[in-house]
């Protein structure tokens, strides 16, 4: 009979359960495998089962070793166990069967289990494949986090088995549901990119855990305005720049900035920080972002007078007459400047005087220079004063071509007479009260007596 057949028969008999219900049941059970006397029948071989086994890390399994004689009978032997990884413990021996409990270690791969019997020296071995415990869940911590734009937060992932035990050495991959808001590195470092929200997932062996990430703006801690102060002239402008900064002094971009002037009558400011001077004085310009402010001090002065133009530039008046002069202060570009103080003066007040408003009055015949001064700059007009015509009626102003003139003035009673001289002009001369008409060849005259 083949040995394998005998072995199978003996193993079948060993599996029979002895039921002590009745004598008939005991008779029906096959007799146990015969055990040879170790003194008379030594073991010739050792059979180990199972031959091939797959376990997860730290799992346990039982192995059975049976010593057999050359005739195929069970032999009493002493079995020693050994493994290349993990541990094995001899647990019990029953009816020639030796049991060893193997427990896999944390190492993975192929493990050799060896059983050796004595006396007889029979050995047998089995191969156990140790595989990692499968990941049943992944937990991410913190489960939620808030990061400001540009800041980072470190996430960690813990892999666990089905009992909640922590598994180490597992590969974890990271991903973000919205990388434009929050990106994540292969080590779980999350970086805030833009305001918004994203879900960051950690995945291992098909199992995942997540963390909710909210990205907010870095708050403005201060606002710097440049230049911090400026002096400008009326009508001119100056551009201010406001820089919002975080708590560490780093500039922040994309923030809303509002501008205001403490005195808009002196200086106004646009929404972009452009300051326009409107009147002499001072104003504080304030830039505000997220409740934080910075300021710039603005001083407004007049455009300096570069020249003064006086009109008319020259004038002739008679004694006692007046002429109004006008002074126009101008800037360096020749533009007229308003609201400037002008003072007036005459180079010869005995000839012509000038009022504070530029009104010139002739005093006596002669000439004078009238000067208008503003902010150290001057302009002038040349004034000529002539004598007034003699009083006494129409004949006091002789006209060419007249033959004679009688103005019937009272002085004629004093014996004056008038005649047309050969030169064509009237001449007055004292007379003796004679009246007559002289018709010479070259002149016509009339004598009149008072």
Beta strands, then each sheet from edge to edge (+ up, - down):
strand 1: 35-36
strand 2: 45-49
strand 3: 52-56
strand 4: 60-68
strand 5: 74-75
strand 6: 78-83
strand 7: 87-94
strand 8: 97-103
strand 9: 109-118
strand 10: 123-131
strand 11: 137-141
strand 12: 144-148
strand 13: 152-154
strand 14: 156-160
strand 15: 166-167
strand 16: 173-176
strand 17: 182-184
strand 18: 189-192
strand 19: 196-204
strand 20: 207-216
strand 21: 222-226
strand 22: 229-233
strand 23: 237-239
strand 24: 241-245
strand 25: 258-261
strand 26: 267-269
strand 27: 274-277
strand 28: 281-289
strand 29: 292-301
strand 30: 307-311
strand 31: 314-318
strand 32: 322-324
strand 33: 326-330
strand 34: 343-346
strand 35: 352-354
strand 36: 359-362
strand 37: 366-374
strand 38: 377-386
strand 39: 416-420
strand 40: 426-430
strand 41: 436-439
strand 42: 444-447
sheet 1: 1+ 5+
sheet 2: 2+ 4- 8+ 7-
sheet 3: 3+ 10+ 9- 6+
sheet 4: 11+ 14- 15+
sheet 5: 12+ 20+ 19- 16+
sheet 6: 13+ 18- 17+
sheet 7: 21+ 24-
sheet 8: 22+ 29+ 28- 25+
sheet 9: 23+ 27- 26+
sheet 10: 30+ 33-
sheet 11: 31+ 38+ 37- 34+
sheet 12: 32+ 36- 35+
sheet 13: 40+ 39- 42+ 41-
end
